[in-house]
Amino acid sequence: MTPALQSQTLLALCRQASVMPVLVIDELRHAEPLARALIAGGLPVLEVTLRTGCALEAIARIARVPGAHVGAGTVLSAHDAARVKAAGGTFAVSPGATPGLISACVAQGLPLLPGAATASEVMTLIEAGYRILKFFPAVPAGGIPMLSALRGPLPQADFVPTGGISEQTAPDWLRLQNVACVGGSWVAPAAMIRAEDWAGIETRARQAAALKRED
């Protein structure tokens, strides 16, 4: 799968909802009920970060939940990409991009959402064939003014800004014409996951799903 085809696949996924929940799963038993709550709330595209020991098995379990499109975040290497593909992940998200990671995702047929924070990084990824990128870390990297400014010289790139975005600020990001959706952890915060408050998480998902992007 070429970078151009990867981007087509990811853009279609990102257009399914305005928010992509970024999930840190510490206990495997939380994976399936968490996914069901988010999907019921209207957020079917989920990113599980590879920051815990059970993350890959959590991805495997979520992949079996009807309606779920689950990918892995913090994918940093060819080894990570291979493990995500084997677990049933349908896409990979990285804070940056390296030639090795790009080659591995192409070889694995694993759509990659590569990270970029500067014009040079965006240009390099466009040259490689990517058209949808992760803008990370969104707030420290310059926030809305920076991403808005990138659209002028680089209108062919769409973004999924992630990092420091909240329920309160997400609507402002979604007004940018080069934003496909936003990534955020506020929909399923750690305290609510620990408390197994699936009804509360579903409510938060519904509120997030109601946010509209700029067309």
Secondary structure, 3 states (H helix, E strand, C coil): CCHHHHHHHHHHHHCCCCEEEEECCCCHHHHHHHHHHHHHCCCCEEEEECCCCCHHHHHHHHHCCCCCEEEEECCCCHHHHHHHHHHCCCCEECCCCCHHHHHHHHHHCCCEECEECCHHHHHHHHHHCCCEEEECCCCCCCHHHHHHHHHCCCCCCEEEEECCCCCCCHHHHHCCCCECCEEECCCCCHHHHHCCCHHHHHHHHHHHHCCCCCC
